Amino acid sequence: QLVESGGGLVQPGGSLTLSCAASGFTLSSDPMSWHRQAPGKERDLIAIINSSGENTRYADSVKGRFTIYRDNPKNRVYLQMNSLKPEDTAVYYCKSPSMWGQGTQVTVSS
């Protein structure tokens, strides 16, 4: 399974780092991605990283503010989020090719 953590309430302009821990399988050979779903909206892909961590891509909405990275020995993937905006408020999910995590809520509000 995949388990996300690190969500919470943060003020605009603040930062959070989300963590996605894999258990029961090794994610080192898998591309991994982060997605988010705001209330009443579709779930969108926001960041993806290849198995080695050398290649990443981002949605335009988060490019330059978010960084996806991974620690394969620890079987984890992370999403560093800086300069957060109210429109970043959503449930954030990590995903492997075969499964989704349960999601973690991020709320950006003053």
Biopython code that builds the backbone (N, CA, C, O; Angstrom):
import numpy as np
from Bio.PDB.StructureBuilder import StructureBuilder

atoms = [
    (1, "GLN", "N", (0.825, -1.189, 0.000)),
    (1, "GLN", "CA", (0.000, 0.000, 0.000)),
    (1, "GLN", "C", (0.865, 1.247, 0.000)),
    (1, "GLN", "O", (2.062, 1.203, 0.283)),
    (2, "LEU", "N", (0.229, 2.348, -0.323)),
    (2, "LEU", "CA", (0.892, 3.649, -0.286)),
    (2, "LEU", "C", (0.201, 4.488, 0.781)),
    (2, "LEU", "O", (-1.027, 4.536, 0.846)),
    (3, "VAL", "N", (0.993, 5.142, 1.610)),
    (3, "VAL", "CA", (0.449, 5.956, 2.689)),
    (3, "VAL", "C", (1.083, 7.334, 2.629)),
    (3, "VAL", "O", (2.296, 7.485, 2.773)),
    (4, "GLU", "N", (0.232, 8.346, 2.411)),
    (4, "GLU", "CA", (0.703, 9.726, 2.393)),
    (4, "GLU", "C", (0.638, 10.325, 3.792)),
    (4, "GLU", "O", (-0.182, 9.930, 4.621)),
    (5, "SER", "N", (1.510, 11.277, 4.028)),
    (5, "SER", "CA", (1.494, 12.037, 5.272)),
    (5, "SER", "C", (2.087, 13.409, 5.018)),
    (5, "SER", "O", (2.694, 13.655, 3.975)),
    (6, "GLY", "N", (1.905, 14.299, 5.984)),
    (6, "GLY", "CA", (2.511, 15.622, 5.893)),
    (6, "GLY", "C", (1.559, 16.734, 5.536)),
    (6, "GLY", "O", (1.953, 17.899, 5.512)),
    (7, "GLY", "N", (0.307, 16.400, 5.257)),
    (7, "GLY", "CA", (-0.661, 17.439, 4.949)),
    (7, "GLY", "C", (-1.036, 18.237, 6.181)),
    (7, "GLY", "O", (-0.651, 17.903, 7.302)),
    (8, "GLY", "N", (-1.796, 19.301, 5.952)),
    (8, "GLY", "CA", (-2.228, 20.129, 7.073)),
    (8, "GLY", "C", (-2.672, 21.492, 6.608)),
    (8, "GLY", "O", (-2.902, 21.725, 5.421)),
    (9, "LEU", "N", (-2.789, 22.392, 7.573)),
    (9, "LEU", "CA", (-3.196, 23.767, 7.312)),
    (9, "LEU", "C", (-1.950, 24.650, 7.276)),
    (9, "LEU", "O", (-1.111, 24.584, 8.174)),
    (10, "VAL", "N", (-1.833, 25.462, 6.253)),
    (10, "VAL", "CA", (-0.674, 26.343, 6.108)),
    (10, "VAL", "C", (-1.155, 27.685, 5.560)),
    (10, "VAL", "O", (-2.130, 27.745, 4.812)),
    (11, "GLN", "N", (-0.472, 28.744, 5.934)),
    (11, "GLN", "CA", (-0.823, 30.065, 5.433)),
    (11, "GLN", "C", (-0.315, 30.266, 4.015)),
    (11, "GLN", "O", (0.663, 29.635, 3.613)),
    (12, "PRO", "N", (-0.962, 31.130, 3.257)),
    (12, "PRO", "CA", (-0.443, 31.441, 1.917)),
    (12, "PRO", "C", (1.012, 31.876, 1.985)),
    (12, "PRO", "O", (1.414, 32.635, 2.866)),
    (13, "GLY", "N", (1.780, 31.383, 1.045)),
    (13, "GLY", "CA", (3.211, 31.660, 1.025)),
    (13, "GLY", "C", (4.036, 30.651, 1.803)),
    (13, "GLY", "O", (5.264, 30.656, 1.726)),
    (14, "GLY", "N", (3.379, 29.804, 2.535)),
    (14, "GLY", "CA", (4.080, 28.820, 3.349)),
    (14, "GLY", "C", (4.512, 27.592, 2.565)),
    (14, "GLY", "O", (4.336, 27.512, 1.349)),
    (15, "SER", "N", (5.083, 26.635, 3.295)),
    (15, "SER", "CA", (5.627, 25.421, 2.686)),
    (15, "SER", "C", (5.160, 24.181, 3.438)),
    (15, "SER", "O", (4.893, 24.225, 4.639)),
    (16, "LEU", "N", (5.071, 23.102, 2.723)),
    (16, "LEU", "CA", (4.807, 21.785, 3.294)),
    (16, "LEU", "C", (5.570, 20.755, 2.481)),
    (16, "LEU", "O", (5.820, 20.945, 1.290)),
    (17, "THR", "N", (5.936, 19.661, 3.140)),
    (17, "THR", "CA", (6.504, 18.528, 2.422)),
    (17, "THR", "C", (5.631, 17.307, 2.676)),
    (17, "THR", "O", (5.442, 16.889, 3.818)),
    (18, "LEU", "N", (5.109, 16.749, 1.608)),
    (18, "LEU", "CA", (4.329, 15.528, 1.701)),
    (18, "LEU", "C", (5.235, 14.319, 1.494)),
    (18, "LEU", "O", (6.189, 14.357, 0.717)),
    (19, "SER", "N", (4.915, 13.263, 2.200)),
    (19, "SER", "CA", (5.670, 12.017, 2.096)),
    (19, "SER", "C", (4.722, 10.894, 1.681)),
    (19, "SER", "O", (3.568, 10.854, 2.106)),
    (20, "CYS", "N", (5.215, 10.003, 0.864)),
    (20, "CYS", "CA", (4.457, 8.829, 0.441)),
    (20, "CYS", "C", (5.327, 7.608, 0.718)),
    (20, "CYS", "O", (6.386, 7.433, 0.116)),
    (21, "ALA", "N", (4.869, 6.779, 1.625)),
    (21, "ALA", "CA", (5.614, 5.586, 2.010)),
    (21, "ALA", "C", (4.966, 4.347, 1.413)),
    (21, "ALA", "O", (3.754, 4.153, 1.512)),
    (22, "ALA", "N", (5.782, 3.522, 0.798)),
    (22, "ALA", "CA", (5.292, 2.265, 0.230)),
    (22, "ALA", "C", (5.566, 1.126, 1.196)),
    (22, "ALA", "O", (6.631, 1.058, 1.810)),
    (23, "SER", "N", (4.606, 0.245, 1.321)),
    (23, "SER", "CA", (4.802, -0.961, 2.122)),
    (23, "SER", "C", (4.254, -2.159, 1.357)),
    (23, "SER", "O", (3.253, -2.059, 0.647)),
    (24, "GLY", "N", (4.919, -3.273, 1.515)),
    (24, "GLY", "CA", (4.491, -4.486, 0.832)),
    (24, "GLY", "C", (5.035, -4.626, -0.571)),
    (24, "GLY", "O", (4.832, -5.654, -1.216)),
    (25, "PHE", "N", (5.715, -3.617, -1.047)),
    (25, "PHE", "CA", (6.361, -3.704, -2.347)),
    (25, "PHE", "C", (7.482, -2.678, -2.394)),
    (25, "PHE", "O", (7.536, -1.750, -1.587)),
    (26, "THR", "N", (8.373, -2.867, -3.356)),
    (26, "THR", "CA", (9.490, -1.951, -3.548)),
    (26, "THR", "C", (9.191, -1.040, -4.724)),
    (26, "THR", "O", (8.923, -1.512, -5.829)),
    (27, "LEU", "N", (9.237, 0.266, -4.489)),
    (27, "LEU", "CA", (8.884, 1.199, -5.548)),
    (27, "LEU", "C", (10.080, 1.678, -6.363)),
    (27, "LEU", "O", (9.936, 2.535, -7.235)),
    (28, "SER", "N", (11.250, 1.132, -6.084)),
    (28, "SER", "CA", (12.461, 1.672, -6.718)),
    (28, "SER", "C", (12.468, 1.521, -8.234)),
    (28, "SER", "O", (13.179, 2.261, -8.914)),
    (29, "SER", "N", (11.705, 0.591, -8.778)),
    (29, "SER", "CA", (11.709, 0.410, -10.231)),
    (29, "SER", "C", (10.510, 1.075, -10.906)),
    (29, "SER", "O", (10.326, 0.957, -12.118)),
    (30, "ASP", "N", (9.690, 1.782, -10.106)),
    (30, "ASP", "CA", (8.453, 2.360, -10.628)),
    (30, "ASP", "C", (8.548, 3.867, -10.796)),
    (30, "ASP", "O", (9.119, 4.549, -9.946)),
    (31, "PRO", "N", (7.993, 4.397, -11.888)),
    (31, "PRO", "CA", (7.732, 5.831, -11.899)),
    (31, "PRO", "C", (6.644, 6.117, -10.868)),
    (31, "PRO", "O", (5.745, 5.304, -10.658)),
    (32, "MET", "N", (6.735, 7.268, -10.238)),
    (32, "MET", "CA", (5.765, 7.642, -9.216)),
    (32, "MET", "C", (5.229, 9.034, -9.525)),
    (32, "MET", "O", (5.890, 9.837, -10.183)),
    (33, "SER", "N", (4.037, 9.302, -9.046)),
    (33, "SER", "CA", (3.437, 10.596, -9.335)),
    (33, "SER", "C", (2.619, 11.095, -8.159)),
    (33, "SER", "O", (2.183, 10.326, -7.302)),
    (34, "TRP", "N", (2.427, 12.398, -8.146)),
    (34, "TRP", "CA", (1.533, 13.051, -7.204)),
    (34, "TRP", "C", (0.373, 13.663, -7.997)),
    (34, "TRP", "O", (0.550, 14.201, -9.090)),
    (35, "HIS", "N", (-0.804, 13.560, -7.408)),
    (35, "HIS", "CA", (-2.016, 14.101, -7.990)),
    (35, "HIS", "C", (-2.744, 14.872, -6.901)),
    (35, "HIS", "O", (-2.463, 14.707, -5.714)),
    (36, "ARG", "N", (-3.678, 15.711, -7.314)),
    (36, "ARG", "CA", (-4.494, 16.387, -6.315)),
    (36, "ARG", "C", (-5.915, 16.561, -6.843)),
    (36, "ARG", "O", (-6.168, 16.625, -8.046)),
    (37, "GLN", "N", (-6.828, 16.635, -5.874)),
    (37, "GLN", "CA", (-8.235, 16.804, -6.218)),
    (37, "GLN", "C", (-8.850, 17.832, -5.292)),
    (37, "GLN", "O", (-8.950, 17.617, -4.084)),
    (38, "ALA", "N", (-9.260, 18.947, -5.865)),
    (38, "ALA", "CA", (-9.951, 19.980, -5.110)),
    (38, "ALA", "C", (-11.451, 19.673, -5.085)),
    (38, "ALA", "O", (-11.943, 18.948, -5.950)),
    (39, "PRO", "N", (-12.172, 20.208, -4.117)),
    (39, "PRO", "CA", (-13.616, 19.942, -4.040)),
    (39, "PRO", "C", (-14.335, 20.296, -5.325)),
    (39, "PRO", "O", (-14.188, 21.400, -5.850)),
    (40, "GLY", "N", (-15.115, 19.348, -5.828)),
    (40, "GLY", "CA", (-15.902, 19.583, -7.025)),
    (40, "GLY", "C", (-15.123, 19.544, -8.327)),
    (40, "GLY", "O", (-15.660, 19.850, -9.391)),
    (41, "LYS", "N", (-13.844, 19.165, -8.237)),
    (41, "LYS", "CA", (-13.002, 19.135, -9.440)),
    (41, "LYS", "C", (-12.445, 17.736, -9.667)),
    (41, "LYS", "O", (-12.506, 16.873, -8.791)),
    (42, "GLU", "N", (-11.906, 17.532, -10.852)),
    (42, "GLU", "CA", (-11.303, 16.253, -11.189)),
    (42, "GLU", "C", (-9.937, 16.108, -10.511)),
    (42, "GLU", "O", (-9.322, 17.094, -10.105)),
    (43, "ARG", "N", (-9.485, 14.876, -10.401)),
    (43, "ARG", "CA", (-8.158, 14.613, -9.877)),
    (43, "ARG", "C", (-7.138, 14.880, -10.990)),
    (43, "ARG", "O", (-7.245, 14.326, -12.084)),
    (44, "ASP", "N", (-6.159, 15.727, -10.703)),
    (44, "ASP", "CA", (-5.183, 16.152, -11.698)),
    (44, "ASP", "C", (-3.788, 15.669, -11.356)),
    (44, "ASP", "O", (-3.393, 15.641, -10.190)),
    (45, "LEU", "N", (-3.048, 15.289, -12.382)),
    (45, "LEU", "CA", (-1.635, 14.968, -12.223)),
    (45, "LEU", "C", (-0.862, 16.272, -12.054)),
    (45, "LEU", "O", (-1.038, 17.203, -12.839)),
    (46, "ILE", "N", (-0.008, 16.345, -11.034)),
    (46, "ILE", "CA", (0.760, 17.561, -10.836)),
    (46, "ILE", "C", (2.267, 17.342, -10.914)),
    (46, "ILE", "O", (3.002, 18.285, -11.207)),
    (47, "ALA", "N", (2.744, 16.132, -10.661)),
    (47, "ALA", "CA", (4.182, 15.892, -10.716)),
    (47, "ALA", "C", (4.438, 14.409, -10.929)),
    (47, "ALA", "O", (3.714, 13.555, -10.418)),
    (48, "ILE", "N", (5.484, 14.123, -11.695)),
    (48, "ILE", "CA", (5.840, 12.727, -11.952)),
    (48, "ILE", "C", (7.364, 12.606, -11.953)),
    (48, "ILE", "O", (8.077, 13.517, -12.373)),
    (49, "ILE", "N", (7.842, 11.461, -11.475)),
    (49, "ILE", "CA", (9.278, 11.232, -11.382)),
    (49, "ILE", "C", (9.580, 9.820, -11.878)),
    (49, "ILE", "O", (8.824, 8.887, -11.610)),
    (50, "ASN", "N", (10.683, 9.672, -12.599)),
    (50, "ASN", "CA", (11.009, 8.336, -13.091)),
    (50, "ASN", "C", (11.646, 7.506, -11.973)),
    (50, "ASN", "O", (11.855, 8.000, -10.866)),
    (51, "SER", "N", (11.946, 6.264, -12.268)),
    (51, "SER", "CA", (12.370, 5.343, -11.217)),
    (51, "SER", "C", (13.679, 5.753, -10.551)),
    (51, "SER", "O", (13.862, 5.544, -9.352)),
    (52, "SER", "N", (14.578, 6.331, -11.321)),
    (52, "SER", "CA", (15.877, 6.718, -10.761)),
    (52, "SER", "C", (15.842, 8.073, -10.073)),
    (52, "SER", "O", (16.727, 8.403, -9.284)),
    (53, "GLY", "N", (14.817, 8.850, -10.377)),
    (53, "GLY", "CA", (14.732, 10.199, -9.824)),
    (53, "GLY", "C", (15.399, 11.252, -10.681)),
    (53, "GLY", "O", (15.416, 12.429, -10.320)),
    (54, "GLU", "N", (15.950, 10.844, -11.812)),
    (54, "GLU", "CA", (16.694, 11.792, -12.646)),
    (54, "GLU", "C", (15.794, 12.677, -13.487)),
    (54, "GLU", "O", (16.189, 13.777, -13.872)),
    (55, "ASN", "N", (14.592, 12.208, -13.774)),
    (55, "ASN", "CA", (13.685, 12.961, -14.645)),
    (55, "ASN", "C", (12.379, 13.260, -13.923)),
    (55, "ASN", "O", (11.778, 12.382, -13.303)),
    (56, "THR", "N", (11.960, 14.497, -14.014)),
    (56, "THR", "CA", (10.712, 14.939, -13.394)),
    (56, "THR", "C", (9.944, 15.830, -14.369)),
    (56, "THR", "O", (10.522, 16.462, -15.253)),
    (57, "ARG", "N", (8.647, 15.859, -14.183)),
    (57, "ARG", "CA", (7.803, 16.777, -14.943)),
    (57, "ARG", "C", (6.709, 17.301, -14.028)),
    (57, "ARG", "O", (6.296, 16.640, -13.075)),
    (58, "TYR", "N", (6.251, 18.511, -14.345)),
    (58, "TYR", "CA", (5.273, 19.176, -13.493)),
    (58, "TYR", "C", (4.154, 19.797, -14.307)),
    (58, "TYR", "O", (4.337, 20.188, -15.460)),
    (59, "ALA", "N", (2.996, 19.877, -13.679)),
    (59, "ALA", "CA", (1.919, 20.668, -14.258)),
    (59, "ALA", "C", (2.302, 22.141, -14.207)),
    (59, "ALA", "O", (3.035, 22.573, -13.318)),
    (60, "ASP", "N", (1.805, 22.893, -15.155)),
    (60, "ASP", "CA", (2.133, 24.320, -15.198)),
    (60, "ASP", "C", (1.732, 25.026, -13.903)),
    (60, "ASP", "O", (2.383, 25.981, -13.479)),
    (61, "SER", "N", (0.665, 24.551, -13.286)),
    (61, "SER", "CA", (0.131, 25.215, -12.099)),
    (61, "SER", "C", (1.082, 25.145, -10.902)),
    (61, "SER", "O", (0.971, 25.953, -9.981)),
    (62, "VAL", "N", (2.010, 24.193, -10.907)),
    (62, "VAL", "CA", (2.905, 24.043, -9.755)),
    (62, "VAL", "C", (4.373, 24.186, -10.132)),
    (62, "VAL", "O", (5.237, 24.178, -9.255)),
    (63, "LYS", "N", (4.666, 24.314, -11.406)),
    (63, "LYS", "CA", (6.047, 24.389, -11.872)),
    (63, "LYS", "C", (6.766, 25.567, -11.221)),
    (63, "LYS", "O", (6.258, 26.688, -11.186)),
    (64, "GLY", "N", (7.949, 25.286, -10.713)),
    (64, "GLY", "CA", (8.734, 26.329, -10.069)),
    (64, "GLY", "C", (8.451, 26.479, -8.583)),
    (64, "GLY", "O", (9.210, 27.133, -7.868)),
    (65, "ARG", "N", (7.361, 25.876, -8.112)),
    (65, "ARG", "CA", (7.011, 25.962, -6.679)),
    (65, "ARG", "C", (7.091, 24.609, -5.984)),
    (65, "ARG", "O", (7.433, 24.538, -4.804)),
    (66, "PHE", "N", (6.778, 23.540, -6.703)),
    (66, "PHE", "CA", (6.762, 22.189, -6.140)),
    (66, "PHE", "C", (7.942, 21.393, -6.684)),
    (66, "PHE", "O", (8.383, 21.603, -7.815)),
    (67, "THR", "N", (8.446, 20.476, -5.861)),
    (67, "THR", "CA", (9.529, 19.586, -6.268)),
    (67, "THR", "C", (9.197, 18.164, -5.845)),
    (67, "THR", "O", (8.930, 17.905, -4.671)),
    (68, "ILE", "N", (9.213, 17.255, -6.792)),
    (68, "ILE", "CA", (9.036, 15.839, -6.479)),
    (68, "ILE", "C", (10.411, 15.198, -6.415)),
    (68, "ILE", "O", (11.269, 15.454, -7.259)),
    (69, "TYR", "N", (10.610, 14.360, -5.401)),
    (69, "TYR", "CA", (11.873, 13.638, -5.297)),
    (69, "TYR", "C", (11.619, 12.329, -4.575)),
    (69, "TYR", "O", (10.553, 12.115, -3.999)),
    (70, "ARG", "N", (12.611, 11.461, -4.616)),
    (70, "ARG", "CA", (12.396, 10.135, -4.043)),
    (70, "ARG", "C", (13.643, 9.659, -3.320)),
    (70, "ARG", "O", (14.758, 10.091, -3.607)),
    (71, "ASP", "N", (13.424, 8.759, -2.377)),
    (71, "ASP", "CA", (14.498, 8.100, -1.651)),
    (71, "ASP", "C", (14.230, 6.607, -1.774)),
    (71, "ASP", "O", (13.500, 6.032, -0.966)),
    (72, "ASN", "N", (14.815, 5.986, -2.777)),
    (72, "ASN", "CA", (14.497, 4.580, -3.035)),
    (72, "ASN", "C", (14.923, 3.648, -1.895)),
    (72, "ASN", "O", (14.181, 2.719, -1.578)),
    (73, "PRO", "N", (16.079, 3.855, -1.269)),
    (73, "PRO", "CA", (16.413, 2.974, -0.132)),
    (73, "PRO", "C", (15.379, 3.039, 0.988)),
    (73, "PRO", "O", (15.161, 2.053, 1.692)),
    (74, "LYS", "N", (14.737, 4.208, 1.156)),
    (74, "LYS", "CA", (13.709, 4.352, 2.184)),
    (74, "LYS", "C", (12.317, 4.016, 1.660)),
    (74, "LYS", "O", (11.340, 4.043, 2.408)),
    (75, "ASN", "N", (12.233, 3.699, 0.362)),
    (75, "ASN", "CA", (10.951, 3.335, -0.238)),
    (75, "ASN", "C", (9.910, 4.448, -0.113)),
    (75, "ASN", "O", (8.741, 4.202, 0.184)),
    (76, "ARG", "N", (10.366, 5.672, -0.347)),
    (76, "ARG", "CA", (9.508, 6.848, -0.187)),
    (76, "ARG", "C", (9.632, 7.810, -1.353)),
    (76, "ARG", "O", (10.666, 7.891, -2.016)),
    (77, "VAL", "N", (8.562, 8.526, -1.581)),
    (77, "VAL", "CA", (8.520, 9.616, -2.545)),
    (77, "VAL", "C", (7.989, 10.839, -1.814)),
    (77, "VAL", "O", (7.142, 10.723, -0.929)),
    (78, "TYR", "N", (8.489, 12.009, -2.188)),
    (78, "TYR", "CA", (8.153, 13.243, -1.487)),
    (78, "TYR", "C", (7.653, 14.296, -2.473)),
    (78, "TYR", "O", (7.925, 14.239, -3.672)),
    (79, "LEU", "N", (6.918, 15.250, -1.928)),
    (79, "LEU", "CA", (6.521, 16.431, -2.689)),
    (79, "LEU", "C", (6.771, 17.648, -1.809)),
    (79, "LEU", "O", (6.053, 17.887, -0.839)),
    (80, "GLN", "N", (7.794, 18.406, -2.159)),
    (80, "GLN", "CA", (8.095, 19.651, -1.468)),
    (80, "GLN", "C", (7.272, 20.757, -2.117)),
    (80, "GLN", "O", (7.346, 20.967, -3.328)),
    (81, "MET", "N", (6.491, 21.459, -1.309)),
    (81, "MET", "CA", (5.595, 22.489, -1.834)),
    (81, "MET", "C", (5.947, 23.817, -1.187)),
    (81, "MET", "O", (5.865, 23.972, 0.032)),
    (82, "ASN", "N", (6.336, 24.762, -2.011)),
    (82, "ASN", "CA", (6.695, 26.100, -1.544)),
    (82, "ASN", "C", (5.743, 27.140, -2.135)),
    (82, "ASN", "O", (5.018, 26.870, -3.092)),
    (83, "SER", "N", (5.765, 28.311, -1.554)),
    (83, "SER", "CA", (4.945, 29.433, -2.048)),
    (83, "SER", "C", (3.497, 28.999, -2.270)),
    (83, "SER", "O", (2.908, 29.261, -3.319)),
    (84, "LEU", "N", (2.949, 28.342, -1.280)),
    (84, "LEU", "CA", (1.600, 27.791, -1.416)),
    (84, "LEU", "C", (0.554, 28.886, -1.542)),
    (84, "LEU", "O", (0.661, 29.960, -0.951)),
    (85, "LYS", "N", (-0.463, 28.567, -2.340)),
    (85, "LYS", "CA", (-1.549, 29.494, -2.624)),
    (85, "LYS", "C", (-2.873, 28.861, -2.196)),
    (85, "LYS", "O", (-2.968, 27.638, -2.095)),
    (86, "PRO", "N", (-3.883, 29.672, -1.947)),
    (86, "PRO", "CA", (-5.193, 29.089, -1.592)),
    (86, "PRO", "C", (-5.694, 28.099, -2.636)),
    (86, "PRO", "O", (-6.373, 27.131, -2.294)),
    (87, "GLU", "N", (-5.374, 28.325, -3.879)),
    (87, "GLU", "CA", (-5.830, 27.406, -4.934)),
    (87, "GLU", "C", (-5.091, 26.069, -4.933)),
    (87, "GLU", "O", (-5.434, 25.170, -5.701)),
    (88, "ASP", "N", (-4.094, 25.934, -4.088)),
    (88, "ASP", "CA", (-3.437, 24.634, -3.918)),
    (88, "ASP", "C", (-4.200, 23.740, -2.937)),
    (88, "ASP", "O", (-3.844, 22.576, -2.756)),
    (89, "THR", "N", (-5.227, 24.270, -2.314)),
    (89, "THR", "CA", (-6.023, 23.483, -1.381)),
    (89, "THR", "C", (-6.670, 22.304, -2.102)),
    (89, "THR", "O", (-7.380, 22.478, -3.093)),
    (90, "ALA", "N", (-6.410, 21.102, -1.588)),
    (90, "ALA", "CA", (-6.891, 19.881, -2.236)),
    (90, "ALA", "C", (-6.499, 18.686, -1.386)),
    (90, "ALA", "O", (-5.746, 18.806, -0.420)),
    (91, "VAL", "N", (-7.026, 17.536, -1.765)),
    (91, "VAL", "CA", (-6.499, 16.271, -1.248)),
    (91, "VAL", "C", (-5.412, 15.825, -2.214)),
    (91, "VAL", "O", (-5.618, 15.773, -3.426)),
    (92, "TYR", "N", (-4.250, 15.506, -1.652)),
    (92, "TYR", "CA", (-3.095, 15.124, -2.452)),
    (92, "TYR", "C", (-2.888, 13.611, -2.349)),
    (92, "TYR", "O", (-2.918, 13.028, -1.265)),
    (93, "TYR", "N", (-2.677, 13.002, -3.511)),
    (93, "TYR", "CA", (-2.531, 11.554, -3.601)),
    (93, "TYR", "C", (-1.203, 11.205, -4.262)),
    (93, "TYR", "O", (-0.788, 11.871, -5.211)),
    (94, "CYS", "N", (-0.543, 10.177, -3.772)),
    (94, "CYS", "CA", (0.569, 9.623, -4.530)),
    (94, "CYS", "C", (0.082, 8.372, -5.247)),
    (94, "CYS", "O", (-0.894, 7.736, -4.849)),
    (95, "LYS", "N", (0.789, 8.045, -6.309)),
    (95, "LYS", "CA", (0.360, 6.941, -7.152)),
    (95, "LYS", "C", (1.565, 6.193, -7.712)),
    (95, "LYS", "O", (2.534, 6.798, -8.171)),
    (96, "SER", "N", (1.485, 4.883, -7.664)),
    (96, "SER", "CA", (2.406, 4.016, -8.387)),
    (96, "SER", "C", (1.662, 3.491, -9.609)),
    (96, "SER", "O", (0.468, 3.758, -9.750)),
    (97, "PRO", "N", (2.320, 2.761, -10.488)),
    (97, "PRO", "CA", (1.595, 2.224, -11.652)),
    (97, "PRO", "C", (0.424, 1.316, -11.277)),
    (97, "PRO", "O", (-0.487, 1.115, -12.080)),
    (98, "SER", "N", (0.444, 0.763, -10.047)),
    (98, "SER", "CA", (-0.582, -0.222, -9.710)),
    (98, "SER", "C", (-1.524, 0.204, -8.599)),
    (98, "SER", "O", (-2.515, -0.479, -8.342)),
    (99, "MET", "N", (-1.237, 1.334, -7.926)),
    (99, "MET", "CA", (-2.126, 1.696, -6.838)),
    (99, "MET", "C", (-2.054, 3.167, -6.471)),
    (99, "MET", "O", (-1.111, 3.881, -6.812)),
    (100, "TRP", "N", (-3.112, 3.596, -5.748)),
    (100, "TRP", "CA", (-3.202, 4.945, -5.220)),
    (100, "TRP", "C", (-3.051, 4.892, -3.694)),
    (100, "TRP", "O", (-3.396, 3.903, -3.048)),
    (101, "GLY", "N", (-2.530, 5.978, -3.152)),
    (101, "GLY", "CA", (-2.608, 6.162, -1.717)),
    (101, "GLY", "C", (-3.980, 6.660, -1.333)),
    (101, "GLY", "O", (-4.833, 6.888, -2.191)),
    (102, "GLN", "N", (-4.193, 6.831, -0.027)),
    (102, "GLN", "CA", (-5.507, 7.229, 0.462)),
    (102, "GLN", "C", (-5.710, 8.733, 0.446)),
    (102, "GLN", "O", (-6.837, 9.210, 0.582)),
    (103, "GLY", "N", (-4.629, 9.483, 0.281)),
    (103, "GLY", "CA", (-4.722, 10.928, 0.198)),
    (103, "GLY", "C", (-4.445, 11.618, 1.515)),
    (103, "GLY", "O", (-4.668, 11.062, 2.590)),
    (104, "THR", "N", (-3.950, 12.850, 1.409)),
    (104, "THR", "CA", (-3.732, 13.700, 2.574)),
    (104, "THR", "C", (-4.217, 15.106, 2.232)),
    (104, "THR", "O", (-3.952, 15.618, 1.144)),
    (105, "GLN", "N", (-4.927, 15.719, 3.170)),
    (105, "GLN", "CA", (-5.537, 17.028, 2.926)),
    (105, "GLN", "C", (-4.509, 18.132, 3.114)),
    (105, "GLN", "O", (-3.775, 18.154, 4.102)),
    (106, "VAL", "N", (-4.468, 19.041, 2.161)),
    (106, "VAL", "CA", (-3.681, 20.268, 2.269)),
    (106, "VAL", "C", (-4.637, 21.446, 2.147)),
    (106, "VAL", "O", (-5.372, 21.569, 1.167)),
    (107, "THR", "N", (-4.617, 22.306, 3.150)),
    (107, "THR", "CA", (-5.462, 23.491, 3.147)),
    (107, "THR", "C", (-4.580, 24.718, 3.278)),
    (107, "THR", "O", (-3.810, 24.842, 4.230)),
    (108, "VAL", "N", (-4.698, 25.625, 2.315)),
    (108, "VAL", "CA", (-3.920, 26.857, 2.330)),
    (108, "VAL", "C", (-4.883, 28.005, 2.600)),
    (108, "VAL", "O", (-5.721, 28.344, 1.764)),
    (109, "SER", "N", (-4.748, 28.593, 3.776)),
    (109, "SER", "CA", (-5.692, 29.625, 4.185)),
    (109, "SER", "C", (-5.082, 30.472, 5.282)),
    (109, "SER", "O", (-4.293, 29.987, 6.094)),
    (110, "SER", "N", (-5.455, 31.743, 5.299)),
    (110, "SER", "CA", (-5.022, 32.624, 6.375)),
    (110, "SER", "C", (-6.071, 32.662, 7.485)),
    (110, "SER", "O", (-5.886, 33.354, 8.486)),
]
sb = StructureBuilder()
sb.init_structure("model")
sb.init_model(0)
sb.init_chain("A")
sb.init_seg("    ")
for serial, (resi, resn, name, xyz) in enumerate(atoms, 1):
    if name == "N":
        sb.init_residue(resn, " ", resi, " ")
    sb.init_atom(name, np.array(xyz, "f"), 0.0, 1.0, " ", f" {name:<3s}", serial, name[0])
structure = sb.get_structure()
